């Protein structure tokens, strides 16, 4: 009689095998329980669209905040400085002793004491200061009229700044009616019909500036890679050809009374400065380069240039910046070349040259130090 062999019991899993068996479950080996199955898919489920774009939304929020702040400053500066021009430190020459003059007292009251009176010995001396662009008008007392009214002569210069001439004219009319004097006005440098508002130099400055930095950003985005020498060739072509086209349009097509060669080199220096500064900022701060470039040339430069509103009507710091920033220097250089060609000053020319040399030199040095180019 054969004895039945005892049935073998499966060996109980141990260690890691037991853990794996427990995870599979006793009923359906190799299959996950339902709750484990849900956890597994929850961990590996693709993130939703909002979670996936969270970083992009953060970047967008920063950009919107910065852009809003910049345009707010732009609006405030333009409305305050350009939209409400008032005499702040407007230089005016006065012939003889101005003490006790009822007309001058009323004129100062009408301008809220915003005049800077400079005493001269003769009308010719005052007119010379106008020619040198050191004063905006000359006020000279005259003889007593047949009606017993004091006569006053005011010589303005619209070419020195149409906005300043308007402010002085309105204030003089108010002072005339208040003081009872008899006023006569003369425009020493009237504006031509091709530039009736005196804004041609301002518009040329804006176009040269935009041509320089906008083209630079586009070259960096679409013409890379370029070596530093390659960039110099491209940027040089932009400076020479762009300024040549602008000067030709202004003089030959629009008939603005500007000397060709001086206008060409002045515009070329502005295009070079704007281009070099934009390229320098692109190398230093990358994608944020538009912010310092826009702040220097648009927010500060255009506002303080003196093209739309004369520097003597601008608040600080814009009145001072008009003499040291390239946009203000270009407006002054073009205005002098057009209307005061025989008495031009060297200051705006030197400012333009200094900015062009400094920005271009800094760009070359930074690119060599970092072994890169503006369009890597």
Residue pairs with C-beta under 8 A, 6 or more apart in sequence:
12 18
13 20
13 21
21 29
23 32
23 36
24 30
24 31
24 32
25 31
25 32
25 33
32 40
46 52
66 291
70 291
70 294
70 295
70 299
73 299
74 298
74 299
77 299
77 303
77 318
78 303
80 315
81 303
81 304
81 309
81 314
81 315
81 318
82 303
82 308
82 309
85 163
85 167
85 309
85 310
85 313
85 314
86 111
86 112
86 114
86 167
86 313
87 111
87 112
87 114
87 115
87 164
87 167
87 168
87 171
87 312
87 313
88 114
88 312
88 313
88 314
88 315
88 319
89 114
89 116
89 312
89 319
90 111
90 114
90 115
90 116
90 136
90 164
90 167
90 168
90 310
90 312
90 313
91 115
91 116
91 118
91 134
91 135
91 136
91 312
92 115
92 116
92 117
92 118
92 135
92 136
92 137
92 138
92 139
92 168
93 117
93 118
93 119
93 120
93 125
93 126
93 129
93 130
93 135
93 137
93 138
93 139
94 104
94 117
94 118
94 119
94 120
94 126
94 138
94 139
94 140
95 119
95 120
95 121
95 122
95 123
95 126
95 138
95 139
95 140
95 141
96 119
96 121
96 140
96 141
97 119
98 104
98 117
98 119
98 139
101 141
102 150
102 179
102 180
102 181
103 139
103 150
103 152
103 175
103 176
103 179
103 181
103 183
104 117
104 139
104 175
105 179
106 174
106 175
106 178
106 179
107 115
107 139
107 171
107 172
107 175
108 115
109 175
109 178
110 170
110 171
110 172
110 174
110 175
110 178
111 167
111 168
111 171
116 312
118 129
118 135
120 126
120 129
120 138
123 138
123 140
123 153
123 155
126 135
126 138
126 140
126 155
127 138
127 155
127 188
129 135
129 138
130 136
130 137
130 138
130 155
130 157
130 160
130 188
130 189
131 340
131 342
131 343
132 340
132 343
132 345
133 160
133 332
133 335
133 336
133 340
133 343
133 345
136 156
136 157
136 160
136 161
136 164
136 165
136 168
136 310
136 312
137 154
137 155
137 156
137 157
137 164
137 165
137 168
138 154
138 155
138 188
139 152
139 153
139 154
139 155
140 152
140 153
140 154
140 155
141 150
141 151
141 152
141 153
142 150
142 151
142 152
142 153
142 184
143 151
144 150
144 151
145 151
145 182
147 182
149 180
149 181
149 182
150 180
150 181
150 182
151 181
151 182
151 183
151 184
152 176
152 181
152 182
152 183
152 184
153 183
153 184
153 185
153 186
154 168
154 172
154 183
154 184
154 185
154 186
155 185
155 186
155 187
155 188
156 165
156 168
156 169
156 185
156 186
156 187
156 188
157 165
157 187
157 188
157 189
158 165
158 187
158 189
158 190
158 191
158 198
159 189
159 190
159 191
159 198
159 335
159 338
159 339
159 340
160 189
160 310
160 335
160 339
161 198
161 306
161 309
161 310
161 311
161 312
161 313
162 191
162 197
162 198
162 199
163 308
163 309
163 310
163 313
164 310
164 312
164 313
165 187
167 313
169 185
172 183
172 185
173 183
175 181
175 183
176 182
176 183
189 339
189 340
191 197
191 198
192 257
194 200
194 254
194 255
194 256
194 257
195 256
195 257
195 338
198 335
199 307
199 308
200 250
200 254
200 256
200 258
200 334
200 338
201 307
201 330
201 331
201 334
201 335
201 338
202 305
202 307
202 308
202 331
203 307
204 246
204 250
204 263
204 267
204 330
204 334
205 270
205 302
205 305
205 307
205 327
205 330
205 331
205 334
206 302
207 246
208 242
208 243
208 246
208 267
208 270
208 271
208 274
208 330
209 270
209 271
209 274
209 297
209 298
209 301
209 302
209 327
210 274
211 238
211 242
211 246
211 271
211 274
212 238
212 239
212 242
212 270
212 271
212 272
212 273
212 274
212 275
212 278
213 274
213 275
213 277
213 278
213 293
213 297
215 238
215 242
215 275
216 235
216 238
216 274
216 275
216 278
216 279
216 282
216 374
217 278
217 282
217 289
217 290
219 226
219 231
219 234
219 235
219 238
219 374
219 375
220 279
220 282
220 374
220 375
223 234
223 375
224 375
224 376
225 373
225 375
225 376
226 234
226 373
226 374
226 375
227 373
228 364
228 367
228 368
228 373
228 374
230 373
230 375
231 279
231 373
231 374
231 375
235 272
235 275
235 276
235 279
235 374
238 271
238 275
239 268
239 271
239 272
239 275
240 268
242 267
242 271
243 264
243 265
243 267
243 268
243 270
243 271
244 264
246 267
247 258
247 260
247 263
247 264
247 267
250 256
250 258
250 263
251 258
251 260
251 263
256 338
257 338
257 339
258 334
258 337
258 338
259 337
259 338
259 341
262 333
262 337
263 334
263 337
266 330
266 333
266 334
266 337
266 349
266 352
267 330
269 326
269 330
269 352
269 353
269 355
269 356
270 326
270 327
270 330
270 352
272 356
272 359
272 360
273 326
273 352
273 355
273 356
273 359
274 293
274 297
274 326
276 356
276 359
276 360
276 362
276 363
277 293
277 296
277 297
277 359
278 289
278 293
279 363
279 374
280 359
280 362
280 363
280 366
280 374
281 288
281 289
281 292
281 293
282 289
282 374
283 363
283 366
283 367
283 370
283 372
283 374
284 366
285 291
285 292
296 325
297 326
297 327
300 318
300 321
300 325
301 321
301 325
301 326
301 327
301 328
302 327
303 314
303 318
304 311
304 314
304 317
304 318
304 319
304 320
304 321
304 322
304 325
304 327
304 328
305 322
305 325
305 327
305 328
305 330
305 331
306 314
306 322
306 328
306 331
306 332
307 327
307 331
311 318
311 319
311 322
311 323
311 328
312 319
314 322
321 328
322 328
322 331
322 332
323 329
323 332
323 347
323 351
324 351
325 351
325 355
326 351
326 352
326 355
326 356
328 348
328 351
329 347
329 348
329 349
329 351
329 352
329 355
330 348
330 352
332 345
332 347
332 348
333 344
333 348
333 349
333 352
336 343
336 344
336 345
336 348
337 344
363 374
367 373
367 374
